[in-house]
Amino acid sequence: MEIATIGAGCFWCVEAIFQSIPGVISVEPGYAGGAIENPTYEEVCGGNTGHAEVCQIEFDENIVSFSQLLDVFWTTHDPTTLNRQGADSGTQYRSVIYYHSEAQHQSAQASKKHADTHLGLDSRIVTEISPIANYSTAEDYHHNYFKNNPNAPYCQFVIRPKVEKFKKSKLEK
């Protein structure tokens, strides 16, 4: 098993998409990259900890590769907006790949370069690529948020359209 940690805006959206990929064992919402250990959701949302909302993805590399997960990452959010995804604004919503090894670092750099030149985006990719630091899991009520709250307005108007768009891709279960 291998671990990937990515941030692509709200972790509820990331979790809902990546849970449906064959070879993904688990997806855990959390916080990473900040200056303190074990911040709360309120502290992260305050914008002063330096943490990003992320998902830590455990996956079987014999079924899905890190590179394939990054392909999903690039196409399920806007990696060209700094500290924003849709209406969600702040450094906690930044586009980020936290690597766990030098191999992941090199793969993320190559994937970013390829995406920047081949996705036909209107702007350059601003995604941060950094070593994993100060990761902690989010509070329990954030876990499986879309599955547990499918009728909540945010789920209906933000998460569901992203999940539906992703269902048209070849990696969805």
N, C-alpha and C positions, 0 to 999 in steps of 0.2 A: 504494500500500500504506500501511497505517496500523499503528500499534503500540498495544496495550493491555497494561497490567500490572496483574494482580490477584492477591490472596492470599485463599484460602478454606480454610485449614487446610494439610494436607500437599500439597506441590506435585505429588506423584505422582498424586493423585486429580484435581486440576485439569487436569493435562496430559492424562490419559486421556480425560476428558470433552471438552475443547475441541479435541483432535485430530480428533474425529469430526464437526465442524461444517463444512458446506459454506462455502467462502470463507475458511476459516482456512488460511493458507499454512504456518505453523510455530508450534510451541509450545515455548518454551525454559524449563525450570525454572531458578530463580535466587534471588537474595536482593536485597532493596531496603529502603530507609528507615532504615538504620542509620547509625551514627556513623563507621564506618571503611570504607575501600575494600577490595574483594576479600576478604571474610571466608571462612573455610572452613566447611564443614558443622558441624564440631565446635564452632567458635566461635559460630555462630548458635544451635545447640542448647543451648549453655551459657547463653543468655539475656542475655548482657551486651553484645551489639553493637547491639541495637535493631532489627535486621533482621527482616523477615518472609520466610517462604518464599513465593515468588510464581512466577507464570508470565508470561513476556512473550510475547504473542500477536501475531504478524504476520497481518494479515487484509486481504482485498480488500473495501474499503467499497462496491464496486459489487455485491457478492454478499451480504455480511452487514454490518450496521451495528454501530457501537459500542453503540448502545442494545439491539440484539438480543443481543449478547454479554453485556451486563449483565443482561438478562432470564434468561439461562442461569445466570449467576453467582448471582443471588438465589435461584433455585430448586434449586440443586445443593449448597448447604451451609446451615448455620444462621447467619444473619447477626445473630442476637440473643444469641449467647454471646460474652463477652469473653475473648479469648486462649485459646480452646478450640474444637476440633472433635472431637466424639466423645471417644475416649480420649486424643487428642493435646492436651496442655496446655502453655501457655507463650506468651509474646508473639510468638514466631516463627510461631505458628499463627493469628494474628489475621485477622479479616476486613478486607480493605483494598482500595481502588481507588487506584492511583497514576496520576494523570493526566499526559498529555504536552502538553496544550494547554489554553487557556482554554475552548475548545469542549467538550473532554472533561470538564473540571471542571464546567461548567454541566450537561452531560448526566448526569454521575454524581450531582450533587446532586438533579436532577429525578427521576432514576430511583430514588434512595434514598427520596425523599419519597413517590413513587408506590407503591413496594414496601411501605413502612411502613404505608400506609393501605389497600392493596388485596390484600395476600397473606394476610390473616387470621392473622398470626403471634400467638403467645401473649404475646410481649414486644416491646419496641421494638428496632429495628435499631441496633446499636452499630458498624457498619462505619465505619472510618476512611476519609476521602477526603483525600488529600495529593498534593502535586507529587512526581513521581518524583525519587528521590535515591539516590545510591550503589548503583545496580543493578550486579550482576555475575552472570554465569552460574554455575550450580552445577557441581560436578564431573561428569565424563563419566558415571560410573556411575548418576547420577540421571536422565539423559536416556532417554526411552522406557522408563521403569522397568516399567510395567505390561505393555507389549508384550514386553519382554525377560525378565520374571520372572512369567509368568501363574500359575504354581503356588505361588509364595511365599505363606505364610500371610496376610500383610498384603494382598496382592493378592486372594486368594480371599475373605477375610472383610470387608474394608473397601472396596477399590476396585471389585471386580466388582459388588457390589450397587448402588453409585452409578452405574456405567456402565450396568447393566441398567435401572435406573430412568430414566436419561436417554434410553435408546434408545426409550422410549415417547413422547418429545417430538417436535415437528414439525421441529426444527432438525438432527436427527441425520442423517448421510450415509446 
